[in-house]
C-alpha cells in the first residue's frame, strides 16, 4: 500500500519526518504570524524596521477600529458575501446536474465532454483577462456584483463538475436501476436518491468554493472598479494612503477578511472531512 504509514517506515525516515514536519509548519506559519503582529503595531515600529520583534506600542483596538472607520470595509465584506454565496449556490447547482449527467448516463461523447470540463482548469486565467473584460462590457455587466458572480460560476464549473462527477460515478448503480424499474423519473432519481448520497461531497465542495471565491483578488480588481461592488480582497488597498503605506491597517483588514472563511470551515469541518474521505475505504 502506498504511501506507507510513518510508523511502519525505517527509523531514519521517522526521524527525518519528525524534524522536517515542525520546520515546515513553522515556515508556513511565519507569514501569518508576521501579519498578526503587524496588525497590532504602530506606524513608528514599521518605520523603524521592527517587523519581527514585539511591538513597542500595542495598538490592538486602535488599528482594528481604524480599519472600519478609515475605509468602507463593512461594505466590502457585504459585497464579498453577495458575490460568494450566489456563486457557491450556482456552481453547486450546475455541477450537480452536469456531474449527474456525466456520471450516470453512458453516451458516445461522455468522456470528451468530461475532458473539456477538466481541461478548462488548466487554462491560465490571466490570459482570459482582456476577453473576459471585453465580454462583460458588451453584456453590460461590467462593474456589477452579478457580473462577477456569473464569471465566477463559469470559471468554477469545470472543477466542480470534475469533483461531483467522480463522486456520483462511484455510487452503486443498482440503486439508480432499481429506481428506474420502480418507475421513478430521472429528476426524481437525481433529487431523492443521488443528492442525499452525495451530501458530504457537496459540503466539502461548498467550503472549497467559498474559500476560493472569497480570497479571489484577480477578478475582483479586473471586473470591479467602484466601492459599490468591490469585494473585501480588492478593497483592502483603500487602507493605504496616497503617499504612505499603512501596512498595520492593511494587516488588520486582512485578519478581519480572513475570519469568514475560517468560521465557515470550523462550522462545516465534519462535513468537509466526511466529503473528502467519502469512499476512501471502498474496496
N, C-alpha and C positions, 0 to 999 in steps of 0.2 A: 504494500500500500504506500502511496506517495501523497503528501510528504510524510516522512517518518516522524512520529512524536518525539519531542526533545528528550523526554525521559528514557526513550529507548535508543538514543544515539550514544556514541562514544563519549568518554569523559572530556577530552579536549573540545569537542563540539559543544557540550553543555557549558563548559567554562567560557568559551567564546560567546555563546548566546547570552549568558548572564552578564558578560562585560559589555557587549555591543548594545543590548536592549536598553539599559539605562542611559547610555550615551545618546542613543537615537532619540529616546523620549526627551532628554534634556535639550538636544539640538532642535527638536520640534517645538518645545515649549518656550525657548528663548525669545522668539519674536513676540509671542503672546504676552510674556512677562514684560518685555520692553514696552509694549503698547499700554499695558495696565499701569506700569509705573509712570509712563509719560502722561497718562490721563489724570494723574493726581499731583503733578508737578506745577510749579510756577514758571513763568516765562524766563525768569532770571536763571534758573537751573539749566534750561536748554541753551540760553545764550552763553553760559559759562562752560558748556560742553559736558555737563553732568547728565549723561544719558543712562548709565547703569547703576550708579550709586543711589543711596537713599535720598529722597527729596530733602532739600534744605528747608523748604516750607511746604507744608501739606495743604493742598487746595482741592480737597475731595468735593465738598459741597459747592465751592465756588465754580470749579470747572464744569461740573455737570449741570449746575443751574445756568451757567453762561451758554452752554450748548443749546438750551431751549429758549433762552432769551435773545441770543445773538443771531439765531437762524430759525427758519420755519421747519425745524426738524420733525416736529409733530405732524406737520402736513406731509413731509417726505415719507414718514413711516406709514401714514394713512395711504398715501399713493402706492407704497410698496405692497400693502395688503390688497389694495384694489387691483393691482397687477398680478400678484402671486396667486391669490385664491381662485379667480376665474381661470387662470392658466392651468393650475393643477386640476381643476374640475374638467376643463375642456380636454386637456391632454389625456386624463384618465378615461374619459368617456370615449374618445376616438380610439385610443389604444386598446381598450377592452373590445370594441367592435371589430377593429382590424385584427387584433390578436385572436379573437374567436373565429373569424373567417379563415385566417391562415393556419390556425391550429386544429380546426375541426374538419374543414372541407378539404377534399383532395381534388384539385383541378390542375390542368396542364401547366399553367404559369404560376403556380403557387410558390415554388422556390425562387423564381425570378423576381416576383413581386416582393418576397421577403428580403432578397438580396438588395433590392432597391432601397427598402427601408433601412437596412443595415448600412449600406454604402453611403447614405446621406450623413451618417455620423462621422465619416472620415473626411468630409469636406471642411477645410479650414474656414471658419465663419468669417474671418477677416476679409477674405476675398469677395464675400457677399455684401459688404458694407455699402458700396455705391449702388448696385442694382436694387437692394432692398430699400435704401433711402429713396431712390427714384420711384420705385413702385409705390411706396407709402405716399409720396407727393401726388402721384397720378390718381390714387384711390381717395385722396383727401383725408387720410388718417394720420398724416404726419403730425407729431407733437400732440398726440392724444393718448390717453390711457388704453383705449380699446385697440388702437393701432399696435401698441407694444404688446398687448395681450395676444392678438391674433398672430403676430410673428413669433412670439414665444411658443404658442401652441404648435405652430408649423414646425419650428426647429426641434421641439421636444418629441414630436410624434414618432420619429424614427426610433429613438432609444426606447420609448415607452412601448411601442409595438413589439420590438425585439424582446423586451422584458416579459410582456404579457403573453406573447405567442408561445414562448418556451414553457411557461407555467401551464397554460391551457393545454398544450400538446401533451403534457405529462399526466393529465387527468385520465382516469380509467375510461376508455372509450365505450365500455359496456354500459355505463350509466347513460350516456347520450343515446346509444342504440335502444336501450330499454325504454327511455322516454319517448322515442320516436314510435316504437311499437305500440305504446300506450296512447298514441295519437296527439302527443304534445307538439305544439308549433315550435319553429326554430327560435322565435323570440322568447317563448316560454322556457325553452331549454336554456337559453342564454341567461335569462333573468332569474329563474328559480333554481337552476342546477349549477351552472358554471360560476356565476358571480359569487354565491355563498362559499364555494370551494376555494376560490382564489382571493378571498378577502384579506388574508395575511399578506399576500403579494401586493394587493392594492395599497395596503397601509404602508408597506415598505417603499413602494414606488412614490406614494404621495409625499413621504418625508424627503426622499431624494430630490424630487422635482421642486418641492417647496424650497429646499436649500439652494438648488441650482439657480432658480429664478430670483430668489431674494438677494443672493450675492452677486447677481449679474451687474456688471458695470459697463461693459462694452455697448450693448444695445441701448441701455438707459441713456447714454450720452450721445449715441448716434441718432436715435429716433425721437428724443425729447429735448426741447430747448428751454421751456418755461418752468417755473416753480409749480405751476398748477398741476403738472403731471409727472414731475421728476421723482423717481424713487430715491430712497434714502442713500443708496450707494453713490449715486451721482450727485446728490445734494450735499454730501459732506464737504465738497470743495468750497461751498459758500462760507464755511467756517474760517477760511483763510482770508486775510485782508488783501488789499491790492498790492501792498509792498512788503508786508510782513507775514510769514507763515506761522500761524498759531497752532503748532503741532499738538500742544496739550489739549486744545479743544477738538481738533480732528481725532485724536486718540480717544477722547471721552465719547465723541459721537460714534466712533467705530465700535466701542464697547456697547453703547446703547443699541446700535443697529444689529449687533450680533445676538442680542438677547432673544428675539422672537424665534429664530430657527433652533436655538438651543432649547428653548422651552418646548417647542413642538417635538423635538427629538425625545426629551425626557418624558413627555406625556404619552408618546406612542412608541417607546423603546421596546416594549414587549411585542407589539405587533410588528415592529420593524425587524427585530431579530427573528421572529417566527417566519416572517416573509422571506428573509434572506436564507434561512435554513430549511425552508419547505422542500421536502423531497430529498434532503441531504442523506437520509438513512435508507433511501429506497434501494431495493435490490441487494 
